[in-house]
Amino acid sequence: MKNKQALRLAVGAILAIAFTMGAARVTLGDVKDDCHRKLEADRARIDRDSAKYGNDSPKVGHDVERMDADRQWCRDHHADWDHTRFDVGIYVRH
């Protein structure tokens, strides 16, 4: 009876550790890469819409707001980004 309980406890502990490690990897991941991907996609969207509609168009303004939201996401997840690439010129709300 004690061996059966010890075995259950050991298997339960192993499963708990396995699920915890997997979840930690998913939630922690590499947020710096995610941040860079988000900002790079925003930059491409802003460049495309700027060429199509002009720098002062509402569409570009919306795209810049979206980039600001992604910058905030990066801050919230403690991920830094290349400020010389994403925080200049048209990519910053004036």
Biopython code that builds the backbone (N, CA, C, O; Angstrom):
import numpy as np
from Bio.PDB.StructureBuilder import StructureBuilder

atoms = [
    (1, "MET", "N", (0.817, -1.184, 0.000)),
    (1, "MET", "CA", (0.000, 0.000, 0.000)),
    (1, "MET", "C", (0.867, 1.257, 0.000)),
    (1, "MET", "O", (0.590, 2.189, -0.754)),
    (2, "LYS", "N", (1.907, 1.301, 0.825)),
    (2, "LYS", "CA", (2.783, 2.475, 0.880)),
    (2, "LYS", "C", (3.557, 2.636, -0.424)),
    (2, "LYS", "O", (3.776, 3.757, -0.884)),
    (3, "ASN", "N", (3.968, 1.526, -1.015)),
    (3, "ASN", "CA", (4.694, 1.597, -2.287)),
    (3, "ASN", "C", (3.805, 2.184, -3.378)),
    (3, "ASN", "O", (4.267, 2.951, -4.223)),
    (4, "LYS", "N", (2.529, 1.817, -3.351)),
    (4, "LYS", "CA", (1.590, 2.313, -4.349)),
    (4, "LYS", "C", (1.398, 3.830, -4.183)),
    (4, "LYS", "O", (1.342, 4.559, -5.173)),
    (5, "GLN", "N", (1.298, 4.299, -2.943)),
    (5, "GLN", "CA", (1.147, 5.725, -2.682)),
    (5, "GLN", "C", (2.413, 6.494, -3.059)),
    (5, "GLN", "O", (2.340, 7.590, -3.615)),
    (6, "ALA", "N", (3.555, 5.920, -2.757)),
    (6, "ALA", "CA", (4.819, 6.563, -3.104)),
    (6, "ALA", "C", (4.967, 6.650, -4.617)),
    (6, "ALA", "O", (5.436, 7.662, -5.138)),
    (7, "LEU", "N", (4.572, 5.604, -5.319)),
    (7, "LEU", "CA", (4.638, 5.595, -6.781)),
    (7, "LEU", "C", (3.707, 6.659, -7.361)),
    (7, "LEU", "O", (4.089, 7.379, -8.284)),
    (8, "ARG", "N", (2.481, 6.763, -6.823)),
    (8, "ARG", "CA", (1.538, 7.786, -7.289)),
    (8, "ARG", "C", (2.101, 9.194, -7.051)),
    (8, "ARG", "O", (2.013, 10.065, -7.917)),
    (9, "LEU", "N", (2.669, 9.395, -5.888)),
    (9, "LEU", "CA", (3.252, 10.695, -5.556)),
    (9, "LEU", "C", (4.409, 11.034, -6.498)),
    (9, "LEU", "O", (4.521, 12.169, -6.962)),
    (10, "ALA", "N", (5.257, 10.064, -6.776)),
    (10, "ALA", "CA", (6.397, 10.289, -7.668)),
    (10, "ALA", "C", (5.922, 10.592, -9.086)),
    (10, "ALA", "O", (6.417, 11.525, -9.718)),
    (11, "VAL", "N", (4.975, 9.817, -9.586)),
    (11, "VAL", "CA", (4.463, 10.042, -10.943)),
    (11, "VAL", "C", (3.764, 11.402, -11.008)),
    (11, "VAL", "O", (3.930, 12.142, -11.978)),
    (12, "GLY", "N", (2.989, 11.726, -9.981)),
    (12, "GLY", "CA", (2.309, 13.021, -9.945)),
    (12, "GLY", "C", (3.299, 14.176, -9.938)),
    (12, "GLY", "O", (3.105, 15.170, -10.639)),
    (13, "ALA", "N", (4.356, 14.048, -9.152)),
    (13, "ALA", "CA", (5.369, 15.099, -9.096)),
    (13, "ALA", "C", (6.073, 15.252, -10.434)),
    (13, "ALA", "O", (6.316, 16.373, -10.880)),
    (14, "ILE", "N", (6.400, 14.153, -11.070)),
    (14, "ILE", "CA", (7.065, 14.196, -12.377)),
    (14, "ILE", "C", (6.164, 14.863, -13.412)),
    (14, "ILE", "O", (6.622, 15.697, -14.193)),
    (15, "LEU", "N", (4.888, 14.497, -13.418)),
    (15, "LEU", "CA", (3.958, 15.107, -14.367)),
    (15, "LEU", "C", (3.779, 16.606, -14.089)),
    (15, "LEU", "O", (3.723, 17.411, -15.019)),
    (16, "ALA", "N", (3.691, 16.971, -12.817)),
    (16, "ALA", "CA", (3.549, 18.384, -12.470)),
    (16, "ALA", "C", (4.759, 19.187, -12.937)),
    (16, "ALA", "O", (4.613, 20.279, -13.486)),
    (17, "ILE", "N", (5.933, 18.651, -12.722)),
    (17, "ILE", "CA", (7.159, 19.334, -13.160)),
    (17, "ILE", "C", (7.198, 19.436, -14.680)),
    (17, "ILE", "O", (7.555, 20.479, -15.229)),
    (18, "ALA", "N", (6.832, 18.354, -15.356)),
    (18, "ALA", "CA", (6.859, 18.349, -16.823)),
    (18, "ALA", "C", (5.905, 19.394, -17.395)),
    (18, "ALA", "O", (6.267, 20.131, -18.313)),
    (19, "PHE", "N", (4.681, 19.459, -16.854)),
    (19, "PHE", "CA", (3.718, 20.446, -17.354)),
    (19, "PHE", "C", (4.131, 21.868, -17.002)),
    (19, "PHE", "O", (3.936, 22.785, -17.799)),
    (20, "THR", "N", (4.692, 22.054, -15.835)),
    (20, "THR", "CA", (5.134, 23.381, -15.421)),
    (20, "THR", "C", (6.277, 23.868, -16.303)),
    (20, "THR", "O", (6.287, 25.028, -16.716)),
    (21, "MET", "N", (7.222, 23.014, -16.592)),
    (21, "MET", "CA", (8.353, 23.407, -17.435)),
    (21, "MET", "C", (7.876, 23.728, -18.850)),
    (21, "MET", "O", (8.343, 24.691, -19.458)),
    (22, "GLY", "N", (6.959, 22.934, -19.370)),
    (22, "GLY", "CA", (6.428, 23.198, -20.701)),
    (22, "GLY", "C", (5.676, 24.506, -20.759)),
    (22, "GLY", "O", (5.835, 25.269, -21.712)),
    (23, "ALA", "N", (4.862, 24.780, -19.762)),
    (23, "ALA", "CA", (4.095, 26.024, -19.724)),
    (23, "ALA", "C", (5.026, 27.222, -19.552)),
    (23, "ALA", "O", (4.798, 28.272, -20.152)),
    (24, "ALA", "N", (6.053, 27.076, -18.753)),
    (24, "ALA", "CA", (7.000, 28.173, -18.550)),
    (24, "ALA", "C", (7.714, 28.499, -19.851)),
    (24, "ALA", "O", (7.938, 29.669, -20.161)),
    (25, "ARG", "N", (8.066, 27.486, -20.604)),
    (25, "ARG", "CA", (8.742, 27.717, -21.879)),
    (25, "ARG", "C", (7.818, 28.436, -22.849)),
    (25, "ARG", "O", (8.258, 29.315, -23.590)),
    (26, "VAL", "N", (6.545, 28.070, -22.849)),
    (26, "VAL", "CA", (5.597, 28.696, -23.757)),
    (26, "VAL", "C", (5.358, 30.144, -23.354)),
    (26, "VAL", "O", (5.340, 31.025, -24.214)),
    (27, "THR", "N", (5.175, 30.406, -22.070)),
    (27, "THR", "CA", (4.864, 31.767, -21.652)),
    (27, "THR", "C", (6.092, 32.661, -21.658)),
    (27, "THR", "O", (5.989, 33.841, -21.993)),
    (28, "LEU", "N", (7.234, 32.135, -21.301)),
    (28, "LEU", "CA", (8.438, 32.955, -21.279)),
    (28, "LEU", "C", (9.025, 33.074, -22.674)),
    (28, "LEU", "O", (9.368, 34.170, -23.118)),
    (29, "GLY", "N", (9.139, 31.955, -23.361)),
    (29, "GLY", "CA", (9.636, 31.948, -24.724)),
    (29, "GLY", "C", (10.785, 32.904, -24.949)),
    (29, "GLY", "O", (11.560, 33.183, -24.035)),
    (30, "ASP", "N", (10.892, 33.393, -26.136)),
    (30, "ASP", "CA", (11.893, 34.405, -26.437)),
    (30, "ASP", "C", (11.140, 35.662, -26.834)),
    (30, "ASP", "O", (10.908, 35.910, -28.018)),
    (31, "VAL", "N", (10.759, 36.454, -25.843)),
    (31, "VAL", "CA", (9.937, 37.628, -26.104)),
    (31, "VAL", "C", (10.679, 38.681, -26.915)),
    (31, "VAL", "O", (10.052, 39.490, -27.600)),
    (32, "LYS", "N", (12.001, 38.678, -26.846)),
    (32, "LYS", "CA", (12.749, 39.649, -27.646)),
    (32, "LYS", "C", (12.518, 39.391, -29.134)),
    (32, "LYS", "O", (12.332, 40.332, -29.905)),
    (33, "ASP", "N", (12.531, 38.117, -29.540)),
    (33, "ASP", "CA", (12.254, 37.793, -30.941)),
    (33, "ASP", "C", (10.819, 38.145, -31.312)),
    (33, "ASP", "O", (10.567, 38.668, -32.398)),
    (34, "ASP", "N", (9.874, 37.860, -30.410)),
    (34, "ASP", "CA", (8.479, 38.210, -30.675)),
    (34, "ASP", "C", (8.323, 39.711, -30.817)),
    (34, "ASP", "O", (7.612, 40.184, -31.703)),
    (35, "CYS", "N", (8.982, 40.462, -29.949)),
    (35, "CYS", "CA", (8.932, 41.918, -30.010)),
    (35, "CYS", "C", (9.482, 42.405, -31.347)),
    (35, "CYS", "O", (8.866, 43.237, -32.012)),
    (36, "HIS", "N", (10.637, 41.885, -31.736)),
    (36, "HIS", "CA", (11.247, 42.308, -32.995)),
    (36, "HIS", "C", (10.334, 41.976, -34.182)),
    (36, "HIS", "O", (10.179, 42.784, -35.097)),
    (37, "ARG", "N", (9.735, 40.787, -34.159)),
    (37, "ARG", "CA", (8.830, 40.397, -35.248)),
    (37, "ARG", "C", (7.630, 41.341, -35.335)),
    (37, "ARG", "O", (7.250, 41.766, -36.426)),
    (38, "LYS", "N", (7.038, 41.665, -34.191)),
    (38, "LYS", "CA", (5.887, 42.565, -34.183)),
    (38, "LYS", "C", (6.261, 43.942, -34.736)),
    (38, "LYS", "O", (5.555, 44.493, -35.580)),
    (39, "LEU", "N", (7.371, 44.487, -34.254)),
    (39, "LEU", "CA", (7.771, 45.820, -34.689)),
    (39, "LEU", "C", (8.198, 45.832, -36.155)),
    (39, "LEU", "O", (7.954, 46.806, -36.867)),
    (40, "GLU", "N", (8.826, 44.766, -36.600)),
    (40, "GLU", "CA", (9.228, 44.685, -38.014)),
    (40, "GLU", "C", (7.996, 44.619, -38.911)),
    (40, "GLU", "O", (7.973, 45.239, -39.975)),
    (41, "ALA", "N", (6.977, 43.881, -38.497)),
    (41, "ALA", "CA", (5.728, 43.811, -39.268)),
    (41, "ALA", "C", (5.053, 45.185, -39.290)),
    (41, "ALA", "O", (4.528, 45.609, -40.319)),
    (42, "ASP", "N", (5.071, 45.875, -38.148)),
    (42, "ASP", "CA", (4.496, 47.223, -38.099)),
    (42, "ASP", "C", (5.243, 48.172, -39.022)),
    (42, "ASP", "O", (4.635, 48.972, -39.734)),
    (43, "ARG", "N", (6.546, 48.075, -39.003)),
    (43, "ARG", "CA", (7.376, 48.944, -39.856)),
    (43, "ARG", "C", (7.062, 48.705, -41.340)),
    (43, "ARG", "O", (6.928, 49.655, -42.111)),
    (44, "ALA", "N", (6.949, 47.452, -41.725)),
    (44, "ALA", "CA", (6.633, 47.129, -43.119)),
    (44, "ALA", "C", (5.243, 47.651, -43.490)),
    (44, "ALA", "O", (5.048, 48.171, -44.589)),
    (45, "ARG", "N", (4.278, 47.513, -42.577)),
    (45, "ARG", "CA", (2.923, 48.004, -42.828)),
    (45, "ARG", "C", (2.924, 49.523, -42.988)),
    (45, "ARG", "O", (2.270, 50.058, -43.883)),
    (46, "ILE", "N", (3.660, 50.213, -42.118)),
    (46, "ILE", "CA", (3.728, 51.675, -42.194)),
    (46, "ILE", "C", (4.386, 52.096, -43.504)),
    (46, "ILE", "O", (3.904, 53.012, -44.171)),
    (47, "ASP", "N", (5.472, 51.444, -43.875)),
    (47, "ASP", "CA", (6.152, 51.786, -45.133)),
    (47, "ASP", "C", (5.237, 51.574, -46.331)),
    (47, "ASP", "O", (5.180, 52.415, -47.228)),
    (48, "ARG", "N", (4.520, 50.455, -46.350)),
    (48, "ARG", "CA", (3.635, 50.140, -47.470)),
    (48, "ARG", "C", (2.500, 51.161, -47.552)),
    (48, "ARG", "O", (2.211, 51.688, -48.626)),
    (49, "ASP", "N", (1.857, 51.440, -46.409)),
    (49, "ASP", "CA", (0.734, 52.375, -46.417)),
    (49, "ASP", "C", (1.184, 53.813, -46.660)),
    (49, "ASP", "O", (0.446, 54.603, -47.249)),
    (50, "SER", "N", (2.377, 54.151, -46.218)),
    (50, "SER", "CA", (2.905, 55.487, -46.467)),
    (50, "SER", "C", (3.139, 55.694, -47.961)),
    (50, "SER", "O", (2.828, 56.754, -48.503)),
    (51, "ALA", "N", (3.683, 54.683, -48.617)),
    (51, "ALA", "CA", (3.915, 54.788, -50.060)),
    (51, "ALA", "C", (2.593, 54.851, -50.825)),
    (51, "ALA", "O", (2.501, 55.516, -51.857)),
    (52, "LYS", "N", (1.584, 54.166, -50.325)),
    (52, "LYS", "CA", (0.305, 54.088, -51.024)),
    (52, "LYS", "C", (-0.593, 55.292, -50.742)),
    (52, "LYS", "O", (-1.223, 55.817, -51.659)),
    (53, "TYR", "N", (-0.660, 55.744, -49.460)),
    (53, "TYR", "CA", (-1.613, 56.782, -49.062)),
    (53, "TYR", "C", (-0.979, 58.107, -48.663)),
    (53, "TYR", "O", (-1.682, 59.113, -48.567)),
    (54, "GLY", "N", (0.337, 58.137, -48.426)),
    (54, "GLY", "CA", (1.003, 59.351, -47.981)),
    (54, "GLY", "C", (1.280, 59.318, -46.490)),
    (54, "GLY", "O", (0.571, 58.654, -45.733)),
    (55, "ASN", "N", (2.309, 60.035, -46.070)),
    (55, "ASN", "CA", (2.754, 60.004, -44.679)),
    (55, "ASN", "C", (1.709, 60.503, -43.691)),
    (55, "ASN", "O", (1.645, 60.016, -42.562)),
    (56, "ASP", "N", (0.885, 61.472, -44.099)),
    (56, "ASP", "CA", (-0.059, 62.090, -43.177)),
    (56, "ASP", "C", (-1.456, 61.481, -43.243)),
    (56, "ASP", "O", (-2.401, 62.058, -42.705)),
    (57, "SER", "N", (-1.602, 60.352, -43.878)),
    (57, "SER", "CA", (-2.926, 59.740, -44.024)),
    (57, "SER", "C", (-3.385, 59.128, -42.699)),
    (57, "SER", "O", (-2.562, 58.738, -41.871)),
    (58, "PRO", "N", (-4.690, 59.048, -42.507)),
    (58, "PRO", "CA", (-5.226, 58.400, -41.303)),
    (58, "PRO", "C", (-4.799, 56.928, -41.204)),
    (58, "PRO", "O", (-4.616, 56.404, -40.106)),
    (59, "LYS", "N", (-4.644, 56.279, -42.339)),
    (59, "LYS", "CA", (-4.216, 54.868, -42.350)),
    (59, "LYS", "C", (-2.835, 54.723, -41.719)),
    (59, "LYS", "O", (-2.620, 53.829, -40.900)),
    (60, "VAL", "N", (-1.911, 55.583, -42.087)),
    (60, "VAL", "CA", (-0.561, 55.548, -41.518)),
    (60, "VAL", "C", (-0.619, 55.912, -40.036)),
    (60, "VAL", "O", (0.101, 55.327, -39.226)),
    (61, "GLY", "N", (-1.470, 56.873, -39.675)),
    (61, "GLY", "CA", (-1.636, 57.228, -38.272)),
    (61, "GLY", "C", (-2.114, 56.044, -37.448)),
    (61, "GLY", "O", (-1.645, 55.822, -36.332)),
    (62, "HIS", "N", (-3.056, 55.281, -38.009)),
    (62, "HIS", "CA", (-3.539, 54.072, -37.333)),
    (62, "HIS", "C", (-2.422, 53.037, -37.205)),
    (62, "HIS", "O", (-2.289, 52.382, -36.172)),
    (63, "ASP", "N", (-1.627, 52.897, -38.256)),
    (63, "ASP", "CA", (-0.503, 51.951, -38.222)),
    (63, "ASP", "C", (0.518, 52.333, -37.153)),
    (63, "ASP", "O", (1.060, 51.467, -36.466)),
    (64, "VAL", "N", (0.779, 53.635, -37.016)),
    (64, "VAL", "CA", (1.725, 54.103, -35.998)),
    (64, "VAL", "C", (1.163, 53.838, -34.601)),
    (64, "VAL", "O", (1.907, 53.465, -33.694)),
    (65, "GLU", "N", (-0.156, 54.030, -34.423)),
    (65, "GLU", "CA", (-0.779, 53.717, -33.133)),
    (65, "GLU", "C", (-0.640, 52.230, -32.815)),
    (65, "GLU", "O", (-0.409, 51.846, -31.669)),
    (66, "ARG", "N", (-0.783, 51.408, -33.843)),
    (66, "ARG", "CA", (-0.614, 49.965, -33.644)),
    (66, "ARG", "C", (0.827, 49.645, -33.233)),
    (66, "ARG", "O", (1.060, 48.792, -32.376)),
    (67, "MET", "N", (1.785, 50.332, -33.850)),
    (67, "MET", "CA", (3.181, 50.130, -33.474)),
    (67, "MET", "C", (3.415, 50.584, -32.036)),
    (67, "MET", "O", (4.168, 49.950, -31.297)),
    (68, "ASP", "N", (2.770, 51.681, -31.638)),
    (68, "ASP", "CA", (2.877, 52.134, -30.245)),
    (68, "ASP", "C", (2.341, 51.073, -29.288)),
    (68, "ASP", "O", (2.918, 50.843, -28.226)),
    (69, "ALA", "N", (1.246, 50.431, -29.662)),
    (69, "ALA", "CA", (0.683, 49.367, -28.822)),
    (69, "ALA", "C", (1.657, 48.187, -28.738)),
    (69, "ALA", "O", (1.808, 47.576, -27.680)),
    (70, "ASP", "N", (2.310, 47.873, -29.847)),
    (70, "ASP", "CA", (3.290, 46.782, -29.823)),
    (70, "ASP", "C", (4.528, 47.168, -29.013)),
    (70, "ASP", "O", (5.125, 46.316, -28.355)),
    (71, "ARG", "N", (4.916, 48.433, -29.054)),
    (71, "ARG", "CA", (6.015, 48.880, -28.195)),
    (71, "ARG", "C", (5.642, 48.702, -26.722)),
    (71, "ARG", "O", (6.467, 48.292, -25.906)),
    (72, "GLN", "N", (4.388, 49.017, -26.397)),
    (72, "GLN", "CA", (3.937, 48.841, -25.018)),
    (72, "GLN", "C", (3.946, 47.362, -24.644)),
    (72, "GLN", "O", (4.298, 47.008, -23.519)),
    (73, "TRP", "N", (3.561, 46.502, -25.580)),
    (73, "TRP", "CA", (3.610, 45.055, -25.336)),
    (73, "TRP", "C", (5.049, 44.648, -25.017)),
    (73, "TRP", "O", (5.293, 43.865, -24.098)),
    (74, "CYS", "N", (5.990, 45.183, -25.778)),
    (74, "CYS", "CA", (7.405, 44.870, -25.537)),
    (74, "CYS", "C", (7.833, 45.342, -24.154)),
    (74, "CYS", "O", (8.532, 44.624, -23.438)),
    (75, "ARG", "N", (7.414, 46.553, -23.774)),
    (75, "ARG", "CA", (7.748, 47.065, -22.441)),
    (75, "ARG", "C", (7.149, 46.175, -21.352)),
    (75, "ARG", "O", (7.812, 45.844, -20.369)),
    (76, "ASP", "N", (5.882, 45.794, -21.543)),
    (76, "ASP", "CA", (5.204, 44.963, -20.548)),
    (76, "ASP", "C", (5.881, 43.615, -20.369)),
    (76, "ASP", "O", (5.842, 43.031, -19.286)),
    (77, "HIS", "N", (6.505, 43.123, -21.437)),
    (77, "HIS", "CA", (7.190, 41.827, -21.390)),
    (77, "HIS", "C", (8.703, 41.980, -21.194)),
    (77, "HIS", "O", (9.459, 41.020, -21.340)),
    (78, "HIS", "N", (9.124, 43.192, -20.865)),
    (78, "HIS", "CA", (10.539, 43.482, -20.572)),
    (78, "HIS", "C", (11.456, 43.082, -21.721)),
    (78, "HIS", "O", (12.551, 42.560, -21.508)),
    (79, "ALA", "N", (10.995, 43.334, -22.932)),
    (79, "ALA", "CA", (11.807, 43.059, -24.118)),
    (79, "ALA", "C", (12.262, 44.387, -24.705)),
    (79, "ALA", "O", (11.453, 45.295, -24.893)),
    (80, "ASP", "N", (13.529, 44.500, -24.990)),
    (80, "ASP", "CA", (14.049, 45.712, -25.589)),
    (80, "ASP", "C", (14.071, 45.553, -27.102)),
    (80, "ASP", "O", (14.034, 44.434, -27.615)),
    (81, "TRP", "N", (14.129, 46.665, -27.808)),
    (81, "TRP", "CA", (14.166, 46.648, -29.266)),
    (81, "TRP", "C", (15.166, 47.671, -29.749)),
    (81, "TRP", "O", (15.684, 48.470, -28.969)),
    (82, "ASP", "N", (15.431, 47.642, -31.032)),
    (82, "ASP", "CA", (16.392, 48.557, -31.643)),
    (82, "ASP", "C", (15.730, 49.927, -31.805)),
    (82, "ASP", "O", (15.011, 50.162, -32.776)),
    (83, "HIS", "N", (15.971, 50.814, -30.867)),
    (83, "HIS", "CA", (15.333, 52.123, -30.869)),
    (83, "HIS", "C", (15.775, 52.973, -32.066)),
    (83, "HIS", "O", (15.017, 53.830, -32.519)),
    (84, "THR", "N", (16.970, 52.753, -32.576)),
    (84, "THR", "CA", (17.435, 53.527, -33.733)),
    (84, "THR", "C", (16.718, 53.098, -35.009)),
    (84, "THR", "O", (16.722, 53.833, -35.996)),
    (85, "ARG", "N", (16.108, 51.927, -34.998)),
    (85, "ARG", "CA", (15.392, 51.433, -36.173)),
    (85, "ARG", "C", (13.892, 51.712, -36.096)),
    (85, "ARG", "O", (13.273, 52.037, -37.108)),
    (86, "PHE", "N", (13.306, 51.589, -34.913)),
    (86, "PHE", "CA", (11.855, 51.651, -34.782)),
    (86, "PHE", "C", (11.333, 52.928, -34.120)),
    (86, "PHE", "O", (10.122, 53.152, -34.115)),
    (87, "ASP", "N", (12.184, 53.751, -33.577)),
    (87, "ASP", "CA", (11.730, 54.946, -32.860)),
    (87, "ASP", "C", (12.198, 56.228, -33.538)),
    (87, "ASP", "O", (12.592, 57.178, -32.861)),
    (88, "VAL", "N", (12.160, 56.262, -34.852)),
    (88, "VAL", "CA", (12.609, 57.435, -35.608)),
    (88, "VAL", "C", (11.605, 57.772, -36.707)),
    (88, "VAL", "O", (10.826, 56.924, -37.143)),
    (89, "GLY", "N", (11.641, 59.009, -37.134)),
    (89, "GLY", "CA", (10.896, 59.457, -38.306)),
    (89, "GLY", "C", (9.416, 59.182, -38.251)),
    (89, "GLY", "O", (8.743, 59.497, -37.269)),
    (90, "ILE", "N", (8.922, 58.594, -39.307)),
    (90, "ILE", "CA", (7.490, 58.351, -39.484)),
    (90, "ILE", "C", (6.948, 57.327, -38.479)),
    (90, "ILE", "O", (5.737, 57.265, -38.269)),
    (91, "TYR", "N", (7.804, 56.538, -37.865)),
    (91, "TYR", "CA", (7.362, 55.451, -36.984)),
    (91, "TYR", "C", (7.000, 55.931, -35.586)),
    (91, "TYR", "O", (6.577, 55.135, -34.747)),
    (92, "VAL", "N", (7.165, 57.242, -35.326)),
    (92, "VAL", "CA", (6.844, 57.800, -34.016)),
    (92, "VAL", "C", (5.705, 58.787, -34.174)),
    (92, "VAL", "O", (5.705, 59.612, -35.088)),
    (93, "ARG", "N", (4.730, 58.695, -33.272)),
    (93, "ARG", "CA", (3.617, 59.629, -33.305)),
    (93, "ARG", "C", (4.106, 61.015, -32.906)),
    (93, "ARG", "O", (4.834, 61.159, -31.924)),
    (94, "HIS", "N", (3.715, 62.017, -33.650)),
    (94, "HIS", "CA", (4.191, 63.391, -33.410)),
    (94, "HIS", "C", (3.186, 64.179, -32.611)),
    (94, "HIS", "O", (3.416, 65.351, -32.315)),
]
sb = StructureBuilder()
sb.init_structure("model")
sb.init_model(0)
sb.init_chain("A")
sb.init_seg("    ")
for serial, (resi, resn, name, xyz) in enumerate(atoms, 1):
    if name == "N":
        sb.init_residue(resn, " ", resi, " ")
    sb.init_atom(name, np.array(xyz, "f"), 0.0, 1.0, " ", f" {name:<3s}", serial, name[0])
structure = sb.get_structure()
